[in-house]
């Protein structure tokens, strides 16, 4: 789905339009001269931001929602490491094999 799309469960949904819009977005992004190289954040600040984010989510959401949120594991190429974010632990280094590459 593309931002702004709606879908009713149990009804067909054509993904082609969303895929086409995403392809256009990626092409614009790849050819943009305004892209800036990323700046590596020091690990202590990264972990601190993870704890702050965890607390914001806990503070601003209902406990029912919090009970269904699952941890996410991802790979940060700046660190050449895999990390895991959860509402229990915040951000921690992980040794998971499967992850989203960022």
MARTIZA-713870 format. One record per atom (N, C-alpha, C): residue number from 1; residue in three letters; atom name; x, y, z. Coordinates in steps of 0.02 Angstrom, whole numbers, plus 50000, padded with zeros to 5 digits. Each point is the difference from the previous one (the first is absolute). Last residue first. Example, Ala and Ser with C-alpha at 12.3 -4.5 7.8 and 13.67 -1.06 7.14 Angstrom:
BEGIN
<rec pos="2" code="SER" site="N" east="50642" north="49888" up="50354"/>
<rec pos="2" code="SER" site="CA" east="50042" north="50059" up="50003"/>
<rec pos="2" code="SER" site="C" east="49961" north="50055" up="50037"/>
<rec pos="1" code="ALA" site="N" east="50015" north="49714" up="49996"/>
<rec pos="1" code="ALA" site="CA" east="49955" north="50059" up="50000"/>
<rec pos="1" code="ALA" site="C" east="50045" north="50060" up="50000"/>
// end
This chain:
BEGIN
<rec pos="102" code="UNK" site="N" east="50972" north="49925" up="50335"/>
<rec pos="102" code="UNK" site="CA" east="49990" north="50072" up="49998"/>
<rec pos="102" code="UNK" site="C" east="50067" north="50034" up="49989"/>
<rec pos="101" code="UNK" site="N" east="49865" north="49740" up="49988"/>
<rec pos="101" code="UNK" site="CA" east="50062" north="50039" up="49990"/>
<rec pos="101" code="UNK" site="C" east="49983" north="50073" up="49993"/>
<rec pos="100" code="UNK" site="N" east="49877" north="49788" up="50136"/>
<rec pos="100" code="UNK" site="CA" east="49988" north="50050" up="49948"/>
<rec pos="100" code="UNK" site="C" east="50065" north="50041" up="49994"/>
<rec pos="99" code="UNK" site="N" east="50003" north="49738" up="50085"/>
<rec pos="99" code="UNK" site="CA" east="49983" north="50068" up="50021"/>
<rec pos="99" code="UNK" site="C" east="49987" north="50044" up="49939"/>
<rec pos="98" code="UNK" site="N" east="50089" north="49738" up="50101"/>
<rec pos="98" code="UNK" site="CA" east="49952" north="50032" up="49954"/>
<rec pos="98" code="UNK" site="C" east="49983" north="50068" up="50027"/>
<rec pos="97" code="UNK" site="N" east="50151" north="49873" up="50127"/>
<rec pos="97" code="UNK" site="CA" east="50025" north="49993" up="49932"/>
<rec pos="97" code="UNK" site="C" east="49955" north="50037" up="49951"/>
<rec pos="96" code="UNK" site="N" east="50057" north="50054" up="50270"/>
<rec pos="96" code="UNK" site="CA" east="49953" north="49968" up="49954"/>
<rec pos="96" code="UNK" site="C" east="50029" north="49998" up="49930"/>
<rec pos="95" code="UNK" site="N" east="50080" north="50089" up="50220"/>
<rec pos="95" code="UNK" site="CA" east="50040" north="49954" up="49960"/>
<rec pos="95" code="UNK" site="C" east="49956" north="49961" up="49952"/>
<rec pos="94" code="UNK" site="N" east="49995" north="50259" up="50132"/>
<rec pos="94" code="UNK" site="CA" east="49971" north="49934" up="49991"/>
<rec pos="94" code="UNK" site="C" east="50047" north="49957" up="49959"/>
<rec pos="93" code="UNK" site="N" east="49986" north="50242" up="50166"/>
<rec pos="93" code="UNK" site="CA" east="50033" north="49964" up="49945"/>
<rec pos="93" code="UNK" site="C" east="49973" north="49929" up="49999"/>
<rec pos="92" code="UNK" site="N" east="49842" north="50196" up="50090"/>
<rec pos="92" code="UNK" site="CA" east="50057" north="49959" up="50021"/>
<rec pos="92" code="UNK" site="C" east="50032" north="49970" up="49938"/>
<rec pos="91" code="UNK" site="N" east="49798" north="50192" up="50094"/>
<rec pos="91" code="UNK" site="CA" east="50044" north="49979" up="49946"/>
<rec pos="91" code="UNK" site="C" east="50058" north="49960" up="50028"/>
<rec pos="90" code="UNK" site="N" east="49775" north="50002" up="50137"/>
<rec pos="90" code="UNK" site="CA" east="50025" north="50055" up="49960"/>
<rec pos="90" code="UNK" site="C" east="50043" north="49972" up="49944"/>
<rec pos="89" code="UNK" site="N" east="49877" north="49864" up="50163"/>
<rec pos="89" code="UNK" site="CA" east="50071" north="50014" up="50007"/>
<rec pos="89" code="UNK" site="C" east="50024" north="50064" up="49968"/>
<rec pos="88" code="UNK" site="N" east="49765" north="49925" up="50004"/>
<rec pos="88" code="UNK" site="CA" east="50027" north="49976" up="50063"/>
<rec pos="88" code="UNK" site="C" east="50072" north="50024" up="50011"/>
<rec pos="87" code="UNK" site="N" east="49877" north="50040" up="49800"/>
<rec pos="87" code="UNK" site="CA" east="49974" north="50043" up="50053"/>
<rec pos="87" code="UNK" site="C" east="50024" north="49977" up="50069"/>
<rec pos="86" code="UNK" site="N" east="50149" north="49962" up="49775"/>
<rec pos="86" code="UNK" site="CA" east="49939" north="49975" up="50031"/>
<rec pos="86" code="UNK" site="C" east="49977" north="50049" up="50054"/>
<rec pos="85" code="UNK" site="N" east="50192" north="49953" up="49783"/>
<rec pos="85" code="UNK" site="CA" east="49965" north="50049" up="50040"/>
<rec pos="85" code="UNK" site="C" east="49936" north="49968" up="50027"/>
<rec pos="84" code="UNK" site="N" east="50259" north="49924" up="49894"/>
<rec pos="84" code="UNK" site="CA" east="49931" north="49982" up="50015"/>
<rec pos="84" code="UNK" site="C" east="49970" north="50056" up="50042"/>
<rec pos="83" code="UNK" site="N" east="50225" north="49956" up="49813"/>
<rec pos="83" code="UNK" site="CA" east="49972" north="50026" up="50062"/>
<rec pos="83" code="UNK" site="C" east="49927" north="49977" up="50007"/>
<rec pos="82" code="UNK" site="N" east="50252" north="49945" up="49857"/>
<rec pos="82" code="UNK" site="CA" east="49928" north="49992" up="50004"/>
<rec pos="82" code="UNK" site="C" east="49977" north="50024" up="50069"/>
<rec pos="81" code="UNK" site="N" east="50227" north="50076" up="49844"/>
<rec pos="81" code="UNK" site="CA" east="49972" north="49959" up="50055"/>
<rec pos="81" code="UNK" site="C" east="49924" north="49999" up="49995"/>
<rec pos="80" code="UNK" site="N" east="50174" north="50142" up="49887"/>
<rec pos="80" code="UNK" site="CA" east="50010" north="49931" up="49977"/>
<rec pos="80" code="UNK" site="C" east="49977" north="49952" up="50055"/>
<rec pos="79" code="UNK" site="N" east="49986" north="50248" up="49992"/>
<rec pos="79" code="UNK" site="CA" east="50033" north="49962" up="50054"/>
<rec pos="79" code="UNK" site="C" east="50021" north="49930" up="49978"/>
<rec pos="78" code="UNK" site="N" east="49886" north="50147" up="49851"/>
<rec pos="78" code="UNK" site="CA" east="50051" north="50044" up="50030"/>
<rec pos="78" code="UNK" site="C" east="50042" north="49963" up="50053"/>
<rec pos="77" code="UNK" site="N" east="49808" north="49900" up="49895"/>
<rec pos="77" code="UNK" site="CA" east="50062" north="49993" up="49962"/>
<rec pos="77" code="UNK" site="C" east="50055" north="50045" up="50028"/>
<rec pos="76" code="UNK" site="N" east="49789" north="49881" up="50123"/>
<rec pos="76" code="UNK" site="CA" east="50024" north="50067" up="49984"/>
<rec pos="76" code="UNK" site="C" east="50068" north="49994" up="49966"/>
<rec pos="75" code="UNK" site="N" east="49769" north="49834" up="50041"/>
<rec pos="75" code="UNK" site="CA" east="50073" north="50004" up="49990"/>
<rec pos="75" code="UNK" site="C" east="50018" north="50072" up="49982"/>
<rec pos="74" code="UNK" site="N" east="49783" north="49878" up="50148"/>
<rec pos="74" code="UNK" site="CA" east="50023" north="50032" up="49939"/>
<rec pos="74" code="UNK" site="C" east="50076" north="50005" up="50001"/>
<rec pos="73" code="UNK" site="N" east="49751" north="49908" up="50134"/>
<rec pos="73" code="UNK" site="CA" east="50072" north="49989" up="49993"/>
<rec pos="73" code="UNK" site="C" east="50022" north="50030" up="49933"/>
<rec pos="72" code="UNK" site="N" east="49783" north="50024" up="50191"/>
<rec pos="72" code="UNK" site="CA" east="50022" north="50001" up="49931"/>
<rec pos="72" code="UNK" site="C" east="50076" north="49995" up="49999"/>
<rec pos="71" code="UNK" site="N" east="49777" north="49934" up="50181"/>
<rec pos="71" code="UNK" site="CA" east="50067" north="50026" up="49985"/>
<rec pos="71" code="UNK" site="C" east="50015" north="49999" up="49925"/>
<rec pos="70" code="UNK" site="N" east="49743" north="50021" up="50078"/>
<rec pos="70" code="UNK" site="CA" east="50054" north="49951" up="50002"/>
<rec pos="70" code="UNK" site="C" east="50067" north="50032" up="49986"/>
<rec pos="69" code="UNK" site="N" east="49736" north="50068" up="50092"/>
<rec pos="69" code="UNK" site="CA" east="50059" north="50023" up="49964"/>
<rec pos="69" code="UNK" site="C" east="50057" north="49949" up="50010"/>
<rec pos="68" code="UNK" site="N" east="49781" north="49992" up="50108"/>
<rec pos="68" code="UNK" site="CA" east="50006" north="49965" up="49936"/>
<rec pos="68" code="UNK" site="C" east="50061" north="50021" up="49959"/>
<rec pos="67" code="UNK" site="N" east="49940" north="50093" up="50218"/>
<rec pos="67" code="UNK" site="CA" east="50004" north="49927" up="50009"/>
<rec pos="67" code="UNK" site="C" east="50007" north="49962" up="49934"/>
<rec pos="66" code="UNK" site="N" east="49967" north="50239" up="50013"/>
<rec pos="66" code="UNK" site="CA" east="50068" north="49981" up="50019"/>
<rec pos="66" code="UNK" site="C" east="50008" north="49924" up="50006"/>
<rec pos="65" code="UNK" site="N" east="49785" north="50094" up="49961"/>
<rec pos="65" code="UNK" site="CA" east="50043" north="50005" up="49941"/>
<rec pos="65" code="UNK" site="C" east="50070" north="49976" up="50016"/>
<rec pos="64" code="UNK" site="N" east="49855" north="50011" up="50179"/>
<rec pos="64" code="UNK" site="CA" east="49977" north="49948" up="49954"/>
<rec pos="64" code="UNK" site="C" east="50042" north="50000" up="49936"/>
<rec pos="63" code="UNK" site="N" east="50032" north="50170" up="50163"/>
<rec pos="63" code="UNK" site="CA" east="50033" north="49937" up="50017"/>
<rec pos="63" code="UNK" site="C" east="49977" north="49942" up="49955"/>
<rec pos="62" code="UNK" site="N" east="50004" north="50256" up="49911"/>
<rec pos="62" code="UNK" site="CA" east="49960" north="49959" up="50045"/>
<rec pos="62" code="UNK" site="C" east="50035" north="49933" up="50012"/>
<rec pos="61" code="UNK" site="N" east="50139" north="50228" up="49935"/>
<rec pos="61" code="UNK" site="CA" east="49957" north="49948" up="49971"/>
<rec pos="61" code="UNK" site="C" east="49966" north="49960" up="50055"/>
<rec pos="60" code="UNK" site="N" east="50173" north="50179" up="50024"/>
<rec pos="60" code="UNK" site="CA" east="49950" north="50027" up="49955"/>
<rec pos="60" code="UNK" site="C" east="49951" north="49948" up="49971"/>
<rec pos="59" code="UNK" site="N" east="50190" north="49954" up="50154"/>
<rec pos="59" code="UNK" site="CA" east="49963" north="50056" up="50029"/>
<rec pos="59" code="UNK" site="C" east="49940" north="50020" up="49957"/>
<rec pos="58" code="UNK" site="N" east="50154" north="49831" up="49926"/>
<rec pos="58" code="UNK" site="CA" east="49964" north="49977" up="50060"/>
<rec pos="58" code="UNK" site="C" east="49955" north="50055" up="50028"/>
<rec pos="57" code="UNK" site="N" east="50142" north="50056" up="49820"/>
<rec pos="57" code="UNK" site="CA" east="49948" north="49953" up="49978"/>
<rec pos="57" code="UNK" site="C" east="49958" north="49977" up="50059"/>
<rec pos="56" code="UNK" site="N" east="50186" north="50134" up="50047"/>
<rec pos="56" code="UNK" site="CA" east="49948" north="50039" up="49965"/>
<rec pos="56" code="UNK" site="C" east="49943" north="49955" up="49979"/>
<rec pos="55" code="UNK" site="N" east="50190" north="49897" up="50095"/>
<rec pos="55" code="UNK" site="CA" east="49960" north="50035" up="50051"/>
<rec pos="55" code="UNK" site="C" east="49945" north="50042" up="49968"/>
<rec pos="54" code="UNK" site="N" east="50153" north="49890" up="49857"/>
<rec pos="54" code="UNK" site="CA" east="49961" north="49950" up="50037"/>
<rec pos="54" code="UNK" site="C" east="49954" north="50035" up="50050"/>
<rec pos="53" code="UNK" site="N" east="50156" north="50133" up="49888"/>
<rec pos="53" code="UNK" site="CA" east="49945" north="49981" up="49956"/>
<rec pos="53" code="UNK" site="C" east="49954" north="49950" up="50034"/>
<rec pos="52" code="UNK" site="N" east="50197" north="50062" up="50112"/>
<rec pos="52" code="UNK" site="CA" east="49954" north="50056" up="49998"/>
<rec pos="52" code="UNK" site="C" east="49938" north="49983" up="49957"/>
<rec pos="51" code="UNK" site="N" east="50176" north="49844" up="50006"/>
<rec pos="51" code="UNK" site="CA" east="49965" north="50002" up="50064"/>
<rec pos="51" code="UNK" site="C" east="49949" north="50057" up="50002"/>
<rec pos="50" code="UNK" site="N" east="50137" north="49986" up="49811"/>
<rec pos="50" code="UNK" site="CA" east="49956" north="49941" up="50003"/>
<rec pos="50" code="UNK" site="C" east="49960" north="49999" up="50064"/>
<rec pos="49" code="UNK" site="N" east="50167" north="50162" up="49974"/>
<rec pos="49" code="UNK" site="CA" east="49942" north="50017" up="49959"/>
<rec pos="49" code="UNK" site="C" east="49950" north="49943" up="50000"/>
<rec pos="48" code="UNK" site="N" east="50205" north="49960" up="50104"/>
<rec pos="48" code="UNK" site="CA" east="49961" north="50048" up="50039"/>
<rec pos="48" code="UNK" site="C" east="49936" north="50020" up="49963"/>
<rec pos="47" code="UNK" site="N" east="50156" north="49865" up="49888"/>
<rec pos="47" code="UNK" site="CA" east="49965" north="49962" up="50052"/>
<rec pos="47" code="UNK" site="C" east="49957" north="50045" up="50044"/>
<rec pos="46" code="UNK" site="N" east="50134" north="50105" up="49838"/>
<rec pos="46" code="UNK" site="CA" east="49952" north="49957" up="49966"/>
<rec pos="46" code="UNK" site="C" east="49959" north="49961" up="50051"/>
<rec pos="45" code="UNK" site="N" east="50180" north="50129" up="50073"/>
<rec pos="45" code="UNK" site="CA" east="49944" north="50043" up="49983"/>
<rec pos="45" code="UNK" site="C" east="49945" north="49959" up="49966"/>
<rec pos="44" code="UNK" site="N" east="50201" north="49891" up="50050"/>
<rec pos="44" code="UNK" site="CA" east="49967" north="50017" up="50063"/>
<rec pos="44" code="UNK" site="C" east="49939" north="50045" up="49987"/>
<rec pos="43" code="UNK" site="N" east="50139" north="49937" up="49815"/>
<rec pos="43" code="UNK" site="CA" east="49958" north="49946" up="50025"/>
<rec pos="43" code="UNK" site="C" east="49964" north="50019" up="50065"/>
<rec pos="42" code="UNK" site="N" east="50063" north="50182" up="49812"/>
<rec pos="42" code="UNK" site="CA" east="50037" north="49962" up="50050"/>
<rec pos="42" code="UNK" site="C" east="49953" north="49950" up="50033"/>
<rec pos="41" code="UNK" site="N" east="49954" north="50078" up="49751"/>
<rec pos="41" code="UNK" site="CA" east="49986" north="50023" up="50068"/>
<rec pos="41" code="UNK" site="C" east="50040" north="49957" up="50048"/>
<rec pos="40" code="UNK" site="N" east="50037" north="50064" up="49729"/>
<rec pos="40" code="UNK" site="CA" east="49996" north="49947" up="50050"/>
<rec pos="40" code="UNK" site="C" east="49992" north="50031" up="50070"/>
<rec pos="39" code="UNK" site="N" east="49917" north="50099" up="49761"/>
<rec pos="39" code="UNK" site="CA" east="50050" north="50012" up="50051"/>
<rec pos="39" code="UNK" site="C" east="49992" north="49946" up="50054"/>
<rec pos="38" code="UNK" site="N" east="49935" north="50013" up="49721"/>
<rec pos="38" code="UNK" site="CA" east="49979" north="49994" up="50069"/>
<rec pos="38" code="UNK" site="C" east="50059" north="50012" up="50047"/>
<rec pos="37" code="UNK" site="N" east="49971" north="50116" up="49754"/>
<rec pos="37" code="UNK" site="CA" east="50025" north="49939" up="50032"/>
<rec pos="37" code="UNK" site="C" east="49977" north="49998" up="50073"/>
<rec pos="36" code="UNK" site="N" east="49848" north="50122" up="49817"/>
<rec pos="36" code="UNK" site="CA" east="50059" north="50012" up="50041"/>
<rec pos="36" code="UNK" site="C" east="50025" north="49935" up="50029"/>
<rec pos="35" code="UNK" site="N" east="49839" north="50097" up="49780"/>
<rec pos="35" code="UNK" site="CA" east="50014" north="49949" up="50049"/>
<rec pos="35" code="UNK" site="C" east="50065" north="50015" up="50037"/>
<rec pos="34" code="UNK" site="N" east="49899" north="50125" up="49813"/>
<rec pos="34" code="UNK" site="CA" east="49997" north="50026" up="50068"/>
<rec pos="34" code="UNK" site="C" east="50012" north="49947" up="50054"/>
<rec pos="33" code="UNK" site="N" east="49983" north="49976" up="49753"/>
<rec pos="33" code="UNK" site="CA" east="50065" north="50026" up="50019"/>
<rec pos="33" code="UNK" site="C" east="50002" north="50025" up="50073"/>
<rec pos="32" code="UNK" site="N" east="49845" north="49799" up="49879"/>
<rec pos="32" code="UNK" site="CA" east="49999" north="50066" up="50032"/>
<rec pos="32" code="UNK" site="C" east="50071" north="50023" up="50018"/>
<rec pos="31" code="UNK" site="N" east="49917" north="49785" up="49904"/>
<rec pos="31" code="UNK" site="CA" east="50028" north="50049" up="49954"/>
<rec pos="31" code="UNK" site="C" east="50005" north="50070" up="50030"/>
<rec pos="30" code="UNK" site="N" east="49910" north="49812" up="50121"/>
<rec pos="30" code="UNK" site="CA" east="50065" north="49978" up="49975"/>
<rec pos="30" code="UNK" site="C" east="50033" north="50053" up="49955"/>
<rec pos="29" code="UNK" site="N" east="49778" north="50035" up="50082"/>
<rec pos="29" code="UNK" site="CA" east="50048" north="50002" up="50055"/>
<rec pos="29" code="UNK" site="C" east="50070" north="49983" up="49975"/>
<rec pos="28" code="UNK" site="N" east="49820" north="49984" up="49849"/>
<rec pos="28" code="UNK" site="CA" east="50013" north="50070" up="50018"/>
<rec pos="28" code="UNK" site="C" east="50054" north="50004" up="50054"/>
<rec pos="27" code="UNK" site="N" east="49926" north="49786" up="49945"/>
<rec pos="27" code="UNK" site="CA" east="50038" north="50028" up="49944"/>
<rec pos="27" code="UNK" site="C" east="50017" north="50074" up="50014"/>
<rec pos="26" code="UNK" site="N" east="49862" north="49888" up="50153"/>
<rec pos="26" code="UNK" site="CA" east="50069" north="49975" up="50004"/>
<rec pos="26" code="UNK" site="C" east="50043" north="50029" up="49945"/>
<rec pos="25" code="UNK" site="N" east="49769" north="50050" up="49996"/>
<rec pos="25" code="UNK" site="CA" east="50033" north="50031" up="50058"/>
<rec pos="25" code="UNK" site="C" east="50073" north="49980" up="50005"/>
<rec pos="24" code="UNK" site="N" east="49865" north="49896" up="49838"/>
<rec pos="24" code="UNK" site="CA" east="50014" north="50069" up="49982"/>
<rec pos="24" code="UNK" site="C" east="50037" north="50036" up="50056"/>
<rec pos="23" code="UNK" site="N" east="49926" north="49783" up="50043"/>
<rec pos="23" code="UNK" site="CA" east="50054" north="49998" up="49951"/>
<rec pos="23" code="UNK" site="C" east="50019" north="50071" up="49978"/>
<rec pos="22" code="UNK" site="N" east="49813" north="49976" up="50140"/>
<rec pos="22" code="UNK" site="CA" east="50062" north="49988" up="50037"/>
<rec pos="22" code="UNK" site="C" east="50060" north="49999" up="49952"/>
<rec pos="21" code="UNK" site="N" east="49788" north="50015" up="49903"/>
<rec pos="21" code="UNK" site="CA" east="50016" north="50062" up="50036"/>
<rec pos="21" code="UNK" site="C" east="50065" north="49993" up="50040"/>
<rec pos="20" code="UNK" site="N" east="49916" north="49808" up="49892"/>
<rec pos="20" code="UNK" site="CA" east="50022" north="50049" up="49950"/>
<rec pos="20" code="UNK" site="C" east="50021" north="50066" up="50033"/>
<rec pos="19" code="UNK" site="N" east="49902" north="49833" up="50133"/>
<rec pos="19" code="UNK" site="CA" east="50068" north="49980" up="49980"/>
<rec pos="19" code="UNK" site="C" east="50029" north="50048" up="49949"/>
<rec pos="18" code="UNK" site="N" east="49776" north="50031" up="50068"/>
<rec pos="18" code="UNK" site="CA" east="50047" north="50015" up="50055"/>
<rec pos="18" code="UNK" site="C" east="50071" north="49983" up="49980"/>
<rec pos="17" code="UNK" site="N" east="49831" north="49942" up="49847"/>
<rec pos="17" code="UNK" site="CA" east="50006" north="50073" up="50005"/>
<rec pos="17" code="UNK" site="C" east="50050" north="50019" up="50054"/>
<rec pos="16" code="UNK" site="N" east="49948" north="49769" up="49974"/>
<rec pos="16" code="UNK" site="CA" east="50040" north="50027" up="49946"/>
<rec pos="16" code="UNK" site="C" east="50009" north="50076" up="50004"/>
<rec pos="15" code="UNK" site="N" east="49865" north="49843" up="50142"/>
<rec pos="15" code="UNK" site="CA" east="50064" north="50025" up="50025"/>
<rec pos="15" code="UNK" site="C" east="50041" north="50036" up="49946"/>
<rec pos="14" code="UNK" site="N" east="49728" north="49941" up="50057"/>
<rec pos="14" code="UNK" site="CA" east="50049" north="50001" up="49946"/>
<rec pos="14" code="UNK" site="C" east="50064" north="50034" up="50025"/>
<rec pos="13" code="UNK" site="N" east="49799" north="49857" up="50130"/>
<rec pos="13" code="UNK" site="CA" east="50036" north="50064" up="49999"/>
<rec pos="13" code="UNK" site="C" east="50054" north="49997" up="49946"/>
<rec pos="12" code="UNK" site="N" east="49754" north="49865" up="50101"/>
<rec pos="12" code="UNK" site="CA" east="50060" north="50003" up="49957"/>
<rec pos="12" code="UNK" site="C" east="50031" north="50069" up="50003"/>
<rec pos="11" code="UNK" site="N" east="49862" north="49909" up="50211"/>
<rec pos="11" code="UNK" site="CA" east="49986" north="50025" up="49933"/>
<rec pos="11" code="UNK" site="C" east="50066" north="50003" up="49961"/>
<rec pos="10" code="UNK" site="N" east="49985" north="49939" up="50233"/>
<rec pos="10" code="UNK" site="CA" east="49962" north="49950" up="49963"/>
<rec pos="10" code="UNK" site="C" east="49977" north="50025" up="49931"/>
<rec pos="9" code="UNK" site="N" east="50070" north="50194" up="50164"/>
<rec pos="9" code="UNK" site="CA" east="50017" north="49929" up="50006"/>
<rec pos="9" code="UNK" site="C" east="49949" north="49956" up="49964"/>
<rec pos="8" code="UNK" site="N" east="50055" north="50249" up="49924"/>
<rec pos="8" code="UNK" site="CA" east="49951" north="49967" up="50043"/>
<rec pos="8" code="UNK" site="C" east="50018" north="49926" up="50003"/>
<rec pos="7" code="UNK" site="N" east="50145" north="50237" up="49948"/>
<rec pos="7" code="UNK" site="CA" east="49985" north="49931" up="49982"/>
<rec pos="7" code="UNK" site="C" east="49950" north="49973" up="50050"/>
<rec pos="6" code="UNK" site="N" east="50143" north="50243" up="49902"/>
<rec pos="6" code="UNK" site="CA" east="49955" north="49967" up="50048"/>
<rec pos="6" code="UNK" site="C" east="49985" north="49930" up="49973"/>
<rec pos="5" code="UNK" site="N" east="50202" north="50211" up="49968"/>
<rec pos="5" code="UNK" site="CA" east="49958" north="49945" up="49975"/>
<rec pos="5" code="UNK" site="C" east="49955" north="49974" up="50056"/>
<rec pos="4" code="UNK" site="N" east="50170" north="50169" up="50034"/>
<rec pos="4" code="UNK" site="CA" east="49936" north="50025" up="49978"/>
<rec pos="4" code="UNK" site="C" east="49954" north="49947" up="49972"/>
<rec pos="3" code="UNK" site="N" east="50259" north="49951" up="49994"/>
<rec pos="3" code="UNK" site="CA" east="49968" north="50048" up="50047"/>
<rec pos="3" code="UNK" site="C" east="49937" north="50030" up="49969"/>
<rec pos="2" code="UNK" site="N" east="50057" north="49763" up="49911"/>
<rec pos="2" code="UNK" site="CA" east="50034" north="50064" up="49996"/>
<rec pos="2" code="UNK" site="C" east="49966" north="50048" up="50049"/>
<rec pos="1" code="UNK" site="N" east="50022" north="49715" up="49986"/>
<rec pos="1" code="UNK" site="CA" east="49958" north="50059" up="50000"/>
<rec pos="1" code="UNK" site="C" east="50044" north="50062" up="50000"/>
// end
